[in-house]
Amino acid sequence: MCERVTSKSATAVELCAAGVGGWQRGVLLMATLLGLPFLLLGAGPVRAATLGDRSGLYVYEGNDNRIDQYDTVSGAFVGTVWDTSWGSDQSYGWIASRGDMAWTPSGTLLVTVGGNNVTVFPGVVEIDPKTGNVIKKLDLSYQPTDVVLDANGHIFVTGWDTTTVQEYDWNTGFIVKTYAPNVWYRPSGLVVDEARNSLWVYSYWSAGANYSALHQFDLTSGQLLNRYVNTSFLPSYARTGILLAPNGMLYLATSQVGPVVEFDPDAGVFTRAFSGGISYAEDIALGPNNTLYAVESGTGTIAAYDIATGQVIDPAFVMTGGSSTSGLLTDPLTLLAVPEPSGVALTALALFTGAARLVHRRRRARYA
């Protein structure tokens, strides 16, 4: 629950109970009503996290059969977006032990689901993150693991028991194309790169290479353009998240040399590995202020890293407590567009809220 208070000087502040305690709200309220605009000097509006907000951090909890939302700045728990556990309104078993999520342009969520092998088939489900209601479902004959959406409304899906990536028209459910069948074994982790007209796919075993590999496919033809093999940097297990950052670099969750590795798509080389925090990562997501989140599925620990330096910011940004926390999702464009308090305002707010850890996370470095 949030309160919106406006003073005579038309200075407005949103106070959210999830992030600011009662006495702290009182102090901020008093400062606002007394007309102390210096508290907000140089700051945008104070963002209040709401359930289903695209600026949140979404976490796929496999063993707990639900999707939870956390605040991308404070790490505070916002709420459960979708619950398919026993006794809930949804069919039991929809959430898989390993899965993925993607945003649609309309603000709904696409979620890979495992089914229960009896009444519910595996596939991709579209849900309303504000209500948890299921809007649509695409049934598949295989267990999907990763899903991404392109600008044309097509989804790209990998699966545990497939050796291809399937592209579907989400509106019709028809297959558009199959990406290089039998080129790799067990594809897992993919990202659409519109600027390079490419689909990047990670696989933990690549046919003919006997190693894990990163593949680049042409989005138009579906043909394989490049395959990058590096046993020192690439992970060696099935579930690996990939993201394309605003700086043009690719980042992969890994277990080999650090929790995250960076790849330069233009040069075709692995450039560095992140350090500190968790020992390995299964999925990654972008956060505000040059932050990258990485999840260690076995412990449910989500660490925060500075994407500019590769160093850990917070080794335990979120502790979900889940033993199968496999998927992370944010909306980078929304996060970059959200005004965040800075400078004098942040320091002043930290004094009143005790949020010193927020100051630590406000990174001056921005995406290039």
C-alpha atoms as one frame of an Amber mdcrd trajectory, in Angstrom:
protein
   0.000   0.000   0.000   1.354   3.435  -0.951   0.287   6.934   0.023   0.598
   9.936  -2.264   1.064  13.250  -0.483   1.201  16.663  -2.147   2.347  19.829
  -0.389   1.348  23.417  -1.183   4.483  23.744  -3.273   3.196  20.890  -5.458
   6.054  18.621  -4.388   4.750  15.053  -4.493   6.242  11.946  -2.948   5.073
   8.347  -3.169   5.759   6.462   0.026   5.662   2.717  -0.292   5.297   0.601
   2.816   7.403  -2.127   1.224  10.497   0.014   1.247   9.974   2.715   3.880
   8.925   2.084   7.473   6.164   3.915   9.345   8.338   6.411  11.265  10.422
   6.931   8.146   7.329   7.739   6.124   6.394  10.209   8.819   9.727  11.998
   8.573   9.479  12.180   4.801   5.873  13.339   5.032   6.835  16.095   7.466
   9.685  17.200   5.221   7.360  17.323   2.243   4.609  19.270   3.982   7.143
  21.724   5.375   8.157  22.441   1.806  11.717  21.125   1.864  12.304  20.581
  -1.842  16.044  20.150  -1.262  15.271  16.548  -0.353  14.260  15.996  -3.937
  16.862  18.231  -5.552  18.117  16.632  -8.741  15.927  13.579  -8.329  13.164
  12.024 -10.337  10.014  10.638  -8.713  10.478   7.995  -6.029   9.499   4.715
  -7.690   7.053   2.462  -5.892   7.125  -1.196  -6.909   3.747  -2.687  -7.813
   2.861  -6.273  -8.645   3.148  -6.874 -12.373   5.311  -3.790 -12.931   7.695
  -4.237 -15.874  10.490  -2.592 -13.897  10.553  -5.493 -11.414  12.899  -8.469
 -11.095  10.976 -11.664 -11.841  12.197 -14.987 -10.486  11.195 -18.436 -11.755
  10.913 -20.744  -8.715  10.873 -24.261 -10.120  10.518 -26.399  -7.001   8.033
 -23.995  -5.430   5.886 -23.814  -8.582   5.604 -20.052  -8.736   6.958 -16.805
 -10.151   7.902 -14.130  -7.620   8.653 -10.452  -8.103  11.360  -8.440  -6.315
  12.268  -4.770  -6.387  15.226  -4.118  -8.687  16.694  -1.425  -6.415  16.136
  -2.631  -2.857  15.803  -6.370  -3.464  12.595  -6.355  -1.415   9.949  -9.002
  -2.084   6.996  -7.463  -3.935   4.705 -10.462  -4.293   3.914 -13.713  -6.087
   2.904 -13.104  -9.683   1.829 -16.635 -10.593   1.266 -19.604  -8.287   0.781
 -23.115  -9.644   1.475 -24.981  -6.422  -0.835 -27.605  -4.986  -4.080 -26.024
  -3.815  -3.737 -22.940  -6.008  -6.146 -21.971  -8.761  -3.842 -23.255 -11.498
  -3.231 -26.833 -12.553  -0.525 -28.494 -10.514   2.774 -29.019 -12.273   2.690
 -26.179 -14.791   5.975 -24.679 -13.580   8.948 -26.805 -14.641  12.062 -27.479
 -12.599  13.938 -25.316 -15.099  12.247 -22.593 -17.091  12.258 -19.134 -18.590
  10.155 -16.002 -19.061   9.820 -13.207 -21.632   7.891  -9.943 -21.873   5.387
  -9.219 -24.640   4.850  -5.660 -25.973   1.443  -5.557 -24.261   2.952  -6.166
 -20.814   2.030  -9.820 -20.421   4.472 -12.598 -19.549   5.382 -15.638 -21.612
   6.373 -18.559 -19.377   7.706 -21.995 -20.300   5.797 -24.688 -18.402   6.376
 -28.357 -17.805   2.878 -29.718 -17.496   1.887 -32.692 -15.366   1.956 -35.292
 -18.163  -1.709 -36.086 -17.517  -4.047 -33.142 -18.056  -1.595 -30.363 -18.796
   0.865 -30.571 -21.658   4.211 -28.760 -21.692   4.358 -25.527 -23.622   4.454
 -21.751 -23.395   1.825 -19.869 -21.395   0.898 -16.196 -21.612  -0.188 -14.750
 -18.256  -1.272 -11.380 -16.923   1.405 -10.543 -14.301  -0.962  -8.240 -12.427
  -3.635 -10.892 -11.881  -1.911 -14.220 -12.556  -4.647 -15.150 -15.023  -3.749
 -17.384 -17.961  -4.514 -15.707 -21.277  -3.270 -18.260 -23.778  -1.215 -21.453
 -24.036   0.763 -23.019 -26.846   1.000 -26.788 -26.348   4.266 -28.414 -27.359
   5.384 -32.007 -27.747   8.580 -31.360 -25.782   9.665 -29.755 -22.509  10.630
 -26.127 -23.276  13.422 -24.483 -21.319  14.022 -21.056 -22.849  11.818 -18.585
 -24.682  12.464 -15.207 -26.314  10.249 -12.916 -28.372  11.265 -10.818 -31.385
   9.859  -7.587 -32.814   7.604  -9.510 -35.221   5.721 -11.338 -32.486   7.572
 -14.594 -33.091   8.794 -16.713 -30.198  11.939 -18.848 -30.176  11.906 -21.937
 -27.959  14.516 -24.474 -26.863  13.739 -27.756 -25.142  15.355 -30.443 -23.000
  14.722 -33.253 -25.449  15.188 -31.390 -28.742  18.241 -30.656 -30.871  16.805
 -27.581 -32.557  15.392 -24.146 -31.863  11.837 -23.698 -33.081  10.477 -20.322
 -34.163   6.697 -19.919 -33.816   4.221 -17.234 -34.752   2.734 -16.553 -31.330
  -0.570 -15.350 -32.794  -1.205 -18.483 -34.861   0.945 -21.063 -33.082   2.419
 -22.216 -36.390   6.106 -23.046 -36.804   7.887 -20.395 -38.877  11.257 -22.093
 -39.170  13.640 -24.485 -37.483  17.159 -23.303 -36.798  19.796 -25.660 -38.206
  18.446 -29.076 -37.133  21.085 -31.495 -35.817  23.796 -28.815 -35.751  24.029
 -28.966 -31.976  22.878 -31.117 -29.113  20.793 -29.748 -26.238  20.438 -26.043
 -27.065  19.717 -23.994 -23.969  19.940 -20.245 -23.668  19.153 -17.887 -26.519
  18.757 -14.198 -27.320  17.520 -12.263 -30.359  19.962  -9.663 -31.710  17.897
  -7.467 -34.045  20.793  -5.094 -34.804  22.926  -7.940 -36.173  19.923  -9.853
 -37.571  21.101 -12.763 -35.473  19.848 -15.389 -33.066  22.491 -16.360 -30.504
  22.129 -19.846 -29.029  24.199 -21.595 -26.386  24.443 -25.389 -26.281  26.304
 -27.439 -23.734  27.308 -30.030 -26.341  27.943 -29.078 -29.957  27.980 -31.766
 -32.647  31.421 -32.204 -34.133  33.100 -30.075 -31.473  32.544 -32.241 -28.377
  32.394 -29.041 -26.333  29.838 -26.458 -25.363  29.521 -23.701 -27.941  27.908
 -20.369 -28.728  26.126 -20.324 -32.101  25.143 -17.354 -34.256  22.258 -17.853
 -36.704  20.850 -15.583 -39.385  17.325 -14.549 -38.398  16.145 -14.352 -41.996
  17.426 -17.632 -43.374  17.923 -19.620 -40.181  21.387 -20.604 -41.355  24.346
 -21.009 -39.032  26.770 -18.085 -39.394  29.368 -18.786 -36.722  30.138 -21.212
 -33.933  32.401 -20.158 -31.073  34.037 -22.802 -28.899  36.079 -21.870 -25.859
  36.416 -24.493 -23.162  37.954 -22.004 -20.744  35.022 -19.596 -20.752  31.914
 -21.450 -21.804  29.808 -23.273 -19.199  29.517 -27.033 -19.164  25.941 -27.734
 -18.133  22.540 -27.523 -19.739  20.757 -24.448 -18.407  22.549 -21.209 -19.285
  21.009 -17.756 -19.533  22.181 -15.263 -22.170  21.470 -11.560 -22.475  22.385
  -8.764 -24.855  23.275  -5.579 -22.963  22.828  -1.993 -24.196  26.618  -1.799
 -24.558  26.367  -4.324 -27.408  28.062  -7.150 -25.506  26.679 -10.615 -24.799
  26.740 -12.062 -21.274  26.389 -15.737 -20.381  25.736 -17.426 -17.062  28.506
 -19.920 -16.402  30.315 -22.163 -13.945  33.776 -22.403 -15.445  35.789 -19.252
 -14.707  33.209 -17.172 -12.843  29.454 -16.723 -12.541  29.227 -14.618 -15.730
  31.353 -14.255 -18.871  31.366 -11.454 -21.432  31.469 -12.014 -25.200  32.178
  -9.427 -27.896  29.877 -10.328 -30.843  31.720  -8.104 -33.314  35.189  -9.419
 -32.499  33.957 -12.963 -31.866  35.964 -13.362 -28.662  35.310 -13.945 -24.971
  36.709 -10.906 -23.213  36.466 -11.440 -19.448  34.828 -13.233 -16.545  33.029
 -11.709 -13.562  34.293 -12.452 -10.069  33.037 -12.666  -6.499  29.638 -13.436
  -5.051  28.152 -16.767  -6.106  30.236 -19.658  -7.409  28.148 -20.308 -10.530
  25.080 -18.886 -12.259  22.183 -20.463 -14.091  20.485 -17.329 -15.387  21.159
 -13.593 -15.549  19.208 -10.355 -15.999  19.902  -6.650 -16.333  19.156  -4.191
 -13.545  19.169  -0.401 -13.198  22.337   1.644 -12.855  24.740  -0.672 -14.667
  23.761  -3.728 -12.615  23.605  -7.362 -13.681  21.834 -10.009 -11.572  22.936
 -13.657 -11.532  21.175 -16.536  -9.786  22.729 -19.635  -8.222  19.913 -22.151
  -8.499  21.042 -24.557  -5.785  20.881 -21.922  -3.041  18.385 -19.484  -4.543
  20.929 -16.688  -4.107  20.799 -13.746  -6.523  23.987 -11.685  -6.604  24.365
  -8.206  -8.108  27.368  -7.221 -10.245  28.652  -4.026 -11.820  28.521  -4.768
 -15.535  31.199  -2.144 -16.236  33.812  -3.710 -13.950  32.633  -7.304 -13.565
  32.939  -6.995  -9.781  30.322  -8.099  -7.287  28.246  -5.305  -5.717  26.083
  -7.415  -3.426  26.751 -11.173  -3.047  23.248 -11.746  -1.670  21.015  -9.105
  -3.255  18.069 -11.506  -2.957  17.884 -14.758  -0.991  14.855 -16.580  -2.377
  15.404 -19.709  -0.321  14.386 -21.824  -3.305  16.541 -24.763  -4.359  15.535
 -24.540  -8.016  15.540 -20.847  -8.847  16.278 -21.150 -12.534  15.037 -18.062
 -14.336  15.447 -14.285 -14.011  13.671 -11.589 -16.020  13.728  -7.805 -16.154
  12.782  -5.266 -18.805  15.986  -3.315 -19.580  14.270  -0.572 -21.589  11.814
   0.110 -18.773  14.577   0.136 -16.173  16.704   2.565 -18.171  13.714   4.890
 -18.555  12.788   4.968 -14.855  14.100   8.146 -13.148  16.098   7.205 -10.088
  17.011   9.434  -7.112  20.614  10.602  -7.234  23.121  13.025  -5.766  21.951
  15.143  -2.829  18.489  13.669  -2.913  19.689  10.106  -2.489  21.990  11.028
   0.383  19.189  12.870   2.154  16.729  10.050   1.640  19.255   7.527   2.887
  19.636   9.474   6.121  15.919   9.252   6.756  15.306   5.703   5.563  18.482
   3.998   6.683  18.891   2.794   3.107  22.648   2.993   2.941  22.710  -0.112
   0.773  20.822   1.855  -1.897  23.629   4.380  -2.045  26.016   1.491  -2.556
  23.999   0.293  -5.536  23.655   3.631  -7.307  26.468   3.249  -9.760  27.727
   6.325 -11.574  28.765   4.310 -14.610  26.057   4.083 -17.238  25.615   1.889
 -20.241  27.604   3.074 -23.233
